[in-house]
Amino acid sequence: MDADERADVVIVGAGAAGLMAGIWAARSAPGCRVVVLDGARLLGAKILVSGGGRCNVTHDVVDATAYAGSTRPAIAGVLRRFAVPQTVAFFRELGVELKREDTGKLFPTTDSAKTVLHALLTGAARAGALVRHPCRVETVERTAAGFRVAGPWGTLAARTVILATGGKSLPKSGSDGHGFALAQALGHTLTPQVFPALVPLLLPPDHPLCALSGIAVPATLELWAGTGKRLQAFTNATLCTHFGLSGPAPLDISRYWTAARLTDPATTLTIGWLPDQTPEAVDTALQGLGRTAVLTWLRALLPDRLARTLCAVAAIDPLLPGRALTLPHRQAFVRTLTRLPLPISGDRGYNYAEVTAGGIPLAEIHLPTMESRRCPGLFLCGELCDVDGRIGGYNYQWAWASGYVAGTSAGLQIATAPRSHGATEIL
Ligand SMILES: Cc1cc2nc3c(=O)[nH]c(=O)nc-3n(C[C@H](O)[C@H](O)[C@H](O)COP(=O)(O)OP(=O)(O)OC[C@H]3O[C@@H](n4cnc5c(N)ncnc54)[C@H](O)[C@@H]3O)c2cc1C
């Protein structure tokens, strides 16, 4: 790329949000020069590994309650601009049919993330957007008539810039957080806390659950404030691993645990192994066991190894007949089965996090266009923003919606601007 090259719209980042923005910028401003730059050697690495290699493109039902970060009305406003039916129609138009699974998640019928990446890249090329890589952007500076975008590959003059650099999750895919610095250099702030979300949780290595690696059961994870108030709860599959807990429920609650611990170190997390039973129902069941051994009863409900471990945690002889349980024993057992405290020691960090919590506050963005309120001509979208969703396709839906709004708005800004602001006159 030579030093004099110019573009109407430069998009930094060719992940889900950046490719979406590139397609819609090019579609909204036919004949204009749209360039998407990405620092990664392998384009779309995150898309390829997402959803276990199948890419969970979206969810059947998406509303703002599935997200955290900026305010729900703000998130909802952007989501409404490109809703799930539009996502389905958009991918169909790109040749990708989506299918709904029982969980409500939508995947490509090919069960292959490659289909999704290929469609987005082909869609960008068809729309006329140029995707260039590896072109890591080191700086974006304001100029009199636009921006100067620079990196080891050279310099590009841009009339508008869309930042779609993602957050810090899975840094080896190219999303190393540099986009935050780019936005800050252009006048933005960052939320006080930025941390891994949808991330596995760590237990001390000698915790009994660490010896149960591979066991997965439905469970309820509940977050409690130091005051005893229940802050959050998720019931879903939970996987015991050698380091702690993974699977949908632990991933979903991880960001709430981290956020709560930052302000209240007395926050605790508990796990309930019998999610469809209240503590009272479990207590009643134990009282009705008679001569049946505790383990016999529990093995009918949970895997054998887990059942034995939970007896050990509650200091109960697994062969003890139910009727021999003392009141303190029974109470301890009910607590272990329904609200076992988890001494979480941390999380697995950005290398294992699916998303980043925190980012550029939506309050700094004009949401109908995703244009920066701090720097006209700059647009922001995707995970870079202070929005993170639950497991289930919600994070991609945010990327599609915010990328669509940013791309369309930047394209329209170019298409409707007087020619005197043309890129050829910049620099
Ligand atoms: C293992 C895993 C599985 C996931 N599975 C799902 C799923 O099934 N469904 C779902 O909804 N979500 C899933 N997610 C989350 C989802 O992938 C992200 O929310 C989404 O990719 C965010 O899109 P983005 O375009 O904003 O950021 P990213 O996808 O992170 O893309 C940012 C791009 O910007 C580039 N970039 C960064 N800095 C620079 C720079 N300075 N110069 C040039 N380029 C730069 C990066 O190389 C990258 O290509 C998963 C995430 C992970 C890690």
The ligand as an SDF file (V2000), in Angstrom:
LIG
                    3D

 53 58  0  0  0  0  0  0  0  0999 V2000
  -13.8200  -19.0560   21.3560 C   0  0  0  0  0  0  0  0  0  0  0  0
  -14.9320  -18.0840   21.0700 C   0  0  0  0  0  0  0  0  0  0  0  0
  -16.1660  -18.5500   20.6720 C   0  0  0  0  0  0  0  0  0  0  0  0
  -17.2150  -17.6520   20.4350 C   0  0  0  0  0  0  0  0  0  0  0  0
  -18.4200  -18.1420   20.0070 N   0  0  0  0  0  0  0  0  0  0  0  0
  -19.4370  -17.2850   19.7760 C   0  0  0  0  0  0  0  0  0  0  0  0
  -20.6530  -17.7360   19.2250 C   0  0  0  0  0  0  0  0  0  0  0  0
  -20.7850  -18.9070   18.8370 O   0  0  0  0  0  0  0  0  0  0  0  0
  -21.6820  -16.8340   19.0790 N   0  0  0  0  0  0  0  0  0  0  0  0
  -21.5320  -15.5030   19.4290 C   0  0  0  0  0  0  0  0  0  0  0  0
  -22.4840  -14.7450   19.3000 O   0  0  0  0  0  0  0  0  0  0  0  0
  -20.3580  -15.0460   19.8770 N   0  0  0  0  0  0  0  0  0  0  0  0
  -19.3130  -15.8890   20.0380 C   0  0  0  0  0  0  0  0  0  0  0  0
  -18.1110  -15.3990   20.4760 N   0  0  0  0  0  0  0  0  0  0  0  0
  -17.9710  -13.9430   20.6770 C   0  0  0  0  0  0  0  0  0  0  0  0
  -17.8280  -13.2750   19.3000 C   0  0  0  0  0  0  0  0  0  0  0  0
  -16.8430  -13.9700   18.5730 O   0  0  0  0  0  0  0  0  0  0  0  0
  -17.4270  -11.8130   19.4540 C   0  0  0  0  0  0  0  0  0  0  0  0
  -18.3910  -11.1560   20.2330 O   0  0  0  0  0  0  0  0  0  0  0  0
  -17.3420  -11.1340   18.0980 C   0  0  0  0  0  0  0  0  0  0  0  0
  -16.3880  -11.7970   17.3130 O   0  0  0  0  0  0  0  0  0  0  0  0
  -16.9570   -9.6680   18.2310 C   0  0  0  0  0  0  0  0  0  0  0  0
  -16.8080   -9.1550   16.9420 O   0  0  0  0  0  0  0  0  0  0  0  0
  -15.8970   -7.8840   16.6380 P   0  0  0  0  0  0  0  0  0  0  0  0
  -15.8340   -7.7940   15.1680 O   0  0  0  0  0  0  0  0  0  0  0  0
  -16.3890   -6.7400   17.4270 O   0  0  0  0  0  0  0  0  0  0  0  0
  -14.4730   -8.2290   17.2400 O   0  0  0  0  0  0  0  0  0  0  0  0
  -13.4490   -9.3590   16.7880 P   0  0  0  0  0  0  0  0  0  0  0  0
  -14.1550  -10.5490   16.2960 O   0  0  0  0  0  0  0  0  0  0  0  0
  -12.5390   -9.5310   17.9600 O   0  0  0  0  0  0  0  0  0  0  0  0
  -12.6720   -8.7410   15.5470 O   0  0  0  0  0  0  0  0  0  0  0  0
  -11.7990   -7.6550   15.6790 C   0  0  0  0  0  0  0  0  0  0  0  0
  -10.8380   -7.6730   14.5120 C   0  0  0  0  0  0  0  0  0  0  0  0
  -10.0440   -6.4930   14.5810 O   0  0  0  0  0  0  0  0  0  0  0  0
   -8.7160   -6.8110   14.2840 C   0  0  0  0  0  0  0  0  0  0  0  0
   -7.8740   -5.8130   14.9370 N   0  0  0  0  0  0  0  0  0  0  0  0
   -7.7570   -5.5420   16.2490 C   0  0  0  0  0  0  0  0  0  0  0  0
   -6.9070   -4.5370   16.4670 N   0  0  0  0  0  0  0  0  0  0  0  0
   -6.4730   -4.1440   15.2540 C   0  0  0  0  0  0  0  0  0  0  0  0
   -5.5720   -3.1430   14.7900 C   0  0  0  0  0  0  0  0  0  0  0  0
   -4.9440   -2.3320   15.6650 N   0  0  0  0  0  0  0  0  0  0  0  0
   -5.3340   -3.0190   13.4640 N   0  0  0  0  0  0  0  0  0  0  0  0
   -5.9670   -3.8400   12.5630 C   0  0  0  0  0  0  0  0  0  0  0  0
   -6.8250   -4.8140   12.9380 N   0  0  0  0  0  0  0  0  0  0  0  0
   -7.0770   -4.9580   14.2640 C   0  0  0  0  0  0  0  0  0  0  0  0
   -8.5070   -8.2080   14.8190 C   0  0  0  0  0  0  0  0  0  0  0  0
   -7.4590   -8.8650   14.1590 O   0  0  0  0  0  0  0  0  0  0  0  0
   -9.8740   -8.8480   14.5460 C   0  0  0  0  0  0  0  0  0  0  0  0
   -9.8860   -9.5000   13.3150 O   0  0  0  0  0  0  0  0  0  0  0  0
  -17.0270  -16.2610   20.6550 C   0  0  0  0  0  0  0  0  0  0  0  0
  -15.7720  -15.8030   21.0340 C   0  0  0  0  0  0  0  0  0  0  0  0
  -14.7250  -16.6870   21.2300 C   0  0  0  0  0  0  0  0  0  0  0  0
  -13.3730  -16.1420   21.6160 C   0  0  0  0  0  0  0  0  0  0  0  0
  1  2  1  0
  2  3  1  0
  2 52  2  0
  3  4  2  0
  4  5  1  0
  4 50  1  0
  5  6  2  0
  6  7  1  0
  6 13  1  0
  7  8  2  0
  7  9  1  0
  9 10  1  0
 10 11  2  0
 10 12  1  0
 12 13  2  0
 13 14  1  0
 14 15  1  0
 14 50  1  0
 15 16  1  0
 16 17  1  0
 16 18  1  0
 18 19  1  0
 18 20  1  0
 20 21  1  0
 20 22  1  0
 22 23  1  0
 23 24  1  0
 24 25  2  0
 24 26  1  0
 24 27  1  0
 27 28  1  0
 28 29  2  0
 28 30  1  0
 28 31  1  0
 31 32  1  0
 32 33  1  0
 33 34  1  0
 33 48  1  0
 34 35  1  0
 35 36  1  0
 35 46  1  0
 36 37  1  0
 36 45  1  0
 37 38  2  0
 38 39  1  0
 39 40  1  0
 39 45  2  0
 40 41  1  0
 40 42  2  0
 42 43  1  0
 43 44  2  0
 44 45  1  0
 46 47  1  0
 46 48  1  0
 48 49  1  0
 50 51  2  0
 51 52  1  0
 52 53  1  0
M  END
$$$$
